[in-house]
Amino acid sequence: MNLTLAGNIISALMFPLLLYYAISAVKSREFEKPQTWAVLAALFMSVRGIYSTAVYFNIIQFYPFVDELLNTLAVVSVIPMLLTVRRKGMTNKSEGETFRDYNQSDHENKRKLIF
């Protein structure tokens, strides 16, 4: 068994958990959060893992269009995540500050300790 097949099987096993998180994120309409887009990208990769595993074991026939479609959906769903992170930054729910702000204040605190 090669590593690609092992990765596809692990990805396929994650499908129920990813589906649960994707449904809950879509129901709560949290499209402005990068985590939602990350879960959707992982969900598409999991579907691709299921497809690739089924092709490997000759359960279904290989269709290049389906393979390319699943790859494209995974890549395209990462783009909104990156745009959201660039626009808003990753937010810390308890503090309400972005990780960029936290890292900057942490850097300033370290500088105060040095001088």
N, C-alpha and C positions, 0 to 999 in steps of 0.2 A: 504494500500500500504506500503510495507516494505522499509527500507532504501536502500537495495541492488537494488531493482527495480528503485527507484528514482535516484540512482547513475548511473544505466545503461541508463536511459532515458536522463539524463543530458549529459552523455558521447556520446550518439547517436546524440543529438542535436549539439554537437561540431564538428561532422564529416565534414560538408562542409568547415568550417574554417580550420580545420586541413588538409583536402585534398588540399586546396588552398596553404597553407604554404609548405606542403610536395612536391607538384608539382613544386613550385617556387624554393625550395631548390635543388631538383634533377636537374631541368633545368640549374641552375647556377653552378652545380657541386661543391657544398660546403660540400663535405663529410668529410673534415678535421675539421669542426666545430661541437662541441658537441650539439649545438642547433638543427642541422639537425637530429641527431639521436634521440634527445628528442621528436621532432615533429613526427618522424616515430613511436616511441614507443607509443606516445599518439594516433596516428592514428590507430595502431593495437588495442589498448584498446578501442577506439571508435567503431571499427568494432565489437569487442567482445560485447560491450554494445548494439549495434544494434541486434546482434545475440541473446543475452540473453533476450532482450525485446521481440523479435519476438517469442522466445520459450515460454516465460511467457504467452503471449496472444494467444498461440496455432496457430500462423500463420504458423510456420514451425515446423518440428519434431526435437527433440533434438538428436544430434549426438555427442557422447563423443569425437570422433576423431577431429571433427571441433573445439570443445571447447578447447581441449588440444593443437591443432595447433595454435589457436589464442593466447592462453596463452604463448606458447613457442615463437612465433614471437615477442610478446611484451617484454618478458624477454631478448631474444637474441638481440633485437635492442637496449637495454639499455647498453649492454656490450661494443660496440664500443664507445658509449658516455663516459662511465667511463674511458676507455683506452685513449681516446683523451684528456680528462680533466687531467688525470694523466701525460700524456706525454707532453702536451703543456700548460696546464692550461687554464682557461677561460680568454680570452683576452678582453680588453677594446678597442673598435674600435677607439675612438677619440685619445687616448693616445698611443696605441700600446703596453702597458705594461700589464703584467698578473695581475690578482687579487691578486695572492700571493705576487708579488712585491709591489703592492699598499698597501696591509695589512702590509707588513714588513716595508715600509717607513712610514706608518701611526703610527705604533708602535714605531719606532725610534723617530718620531716627538713628540709623547706623552712623551717619556722618556726624551727628551731634555727639555720639559716644566717642568718636575718634578725636574730635577737636575739643 
